[in-house]
Structure formats: C-alpha cells, structure tokens
Amino acid sequence: MSERRKYEMVSILAPESGGSIEAVKNNIESTLTKREAVITGFEDLGQQKLFHLTRKHERGHFLFHTFEAVPEAIAQITSDMKIHQTVIKNMVSRA
C-alpha cells in the first residue's frame, strides 16, 4: 500500500441546497472516511457567483476540505462525489 499524501478538495453545491449544507458536508465527509481518507481541515467558503453557468446555476455554495489519502483512493473519491445530487462541481488536487 502506498503512503498517504495531502490533498485539497473543493466542492460546489447547488445554491438551493440551503439548510441542507450541513447534511451535504457530513455526506461528503462520510464519503472521504469510507475511502480511508483522514480529514485534516474544513472551511465553508459560502455562496459565490460562478464564472460561467454550471448545470444552469449562476451561484454556488463552496466547501473546501483538506485530507490525507493514498493515491489509489482519489479516483474512487472523485467517482463517489459524482453521485451526490447537490454537488454541481468537484475538484481534488494534491496539496
């Protein structure tokens, strides 16, 4: 098994997620822990205007996670994030 590396993930939620932001955050974190990632940080960046329309949305609610995981888990995490209905965009990069 490879050694853990540090990663950053930005998730953009649909603006109408409204009160369910906390539920979506918990869902994202459970997805990360399911793939044996260790969450090292979280920041709620709030709602911001998007540069261009993304899935017919002009605004999005941004969540920023930092975590450590083995490289093999990143493809699985990215695939799992596509299942979430309220996540309109997601990006994982090495820190």
Steps between C-alpha positions, in 0.01 A plus 500: 500500500628847413566768754243771565524832319334833574210608279259792473143471377262777399133409465243738354145438616179611334387828661157361581665250735425764761449344841640165397861628473591329827345173380692516170822580689448195721424290191823615330702430814350151531597438135859599581521286812342206315805512268731512805591867458595696811333843500743766622301817434173651388390848398155619392568771242132591461305594188684659210424592142632249249711614205264330255179300517557154644204266471279808454619663825643851527595467869638219711579422864870415536640243747876445540645182653860401564576135558763229478446187293680241295520595129296195396198631695473832311334351191246326723433819698450699178264234368304494829460880493323484163214313667403791728207687344572834670871507399514677165881506472785333685880517470774313687863610475823419680593751768 
